[in-house]
Amino acid sequence: MNNKLYKLGIDIGSTTVKIAILNKDNDILFSDYERHFANIQDTLASLLLKAKELLGDIKVNPVITGSGGLTLANHLNVPFNQRTGQYSVWPAPQPG
């Protein structure tokens, strides 16, 4: 198992679930989305399984955002960030 910690962004919108997994340099290692048809948990599980099949067992630091994300964030005890305008889940990399 890889001991590195990766960033997992989860965006739960009114019709889709999107995820992205980034490394410490903010390179996107995996990203995908699916329509959830009001079944957010199963859709998220499907996306996470796809990521696991590609990346293997990794440790992630998750953050949830989006109009449908607050309830799931509270249920999973995962940080929730509400988007406003232009938004980034993690701070931009600093030069140097």
N, C-alpha and C positions, 0 to 999 in steps of 0.2 A: 504494500500500500504506500502511496505517495504521502509524505508528511507535510508537503507544502499546503498553505491555506490559499484558496482561490475565492474570488468574489462571485457571488451569484445574485444577479438582478432578476427580479420577478415582477412583471407588469400585468396586472389583472384588470382588463378593461371590460367594457360592457358586452363585447362579443368575442374577444380573444384573450388568450393567455400567451405572454411572450416571456422567454427567459434568455439570459446571456451569462456565460461564464467567462471571466477574465483572469489573467495571471497578474502577478505583481507589477508588471510593466503596462497593464491595461490593454494587452493584446487579447482580442476575442478568440477564445478557444472553441466556443460552441455558442450558437444562437439559433433559435427556431421559434415558431409560434403556431398555434392551432386555435380554431374556433372552439369555444367551450360549450355552446348550446345549453347554457345555464348549469353545466356540470363542471364547475371550476376545479374541484379536488381531483377528479379522475383525469382531467385534461392536464393539470399540473403534474400529476404522477406520470402520465405518458411522456411528457416532455423531459422530465428528470430521468426517466428510464432511457430515453434516447441519448441523453448526455452521458449517462453512466456507461452505456454500451460503447460510446466513442472514447471516453476519457478514463474509464475504469473507476475504481474506488478512490475518490478524492475528498478532502475536507473543504467545506465551503463556509463562507461568511455571508449569509443571505440578507437581502433587504427586499421588501415588498413595496410596490407602489401601484397606483391606478385606482380607478373609481370603484372597482370591486374587491380591492385588496385588504381593506381595514379589518373586516371580520376574520378573514383567514390569518392575517398577521397576529391578531390578538389570540386566536385559537392556537396557533403554533408558537406563540411567544417569540416572534421574529420582528425586528424593527420595521416600522412602516414610515415611509416618507411620502407626503403628498406632493405631487408635481404642481408647479406653478410656472407657466411660461417655459423658458428654456431651463432644463433641469438635468443635472448629472447625479447619479447615485453616489459616486465617489469623487473626491477632489481630483482636479486635473493634475497630471504629473508636473512636478516642478522642474525647471531647466537645471542642467548641470548634473 
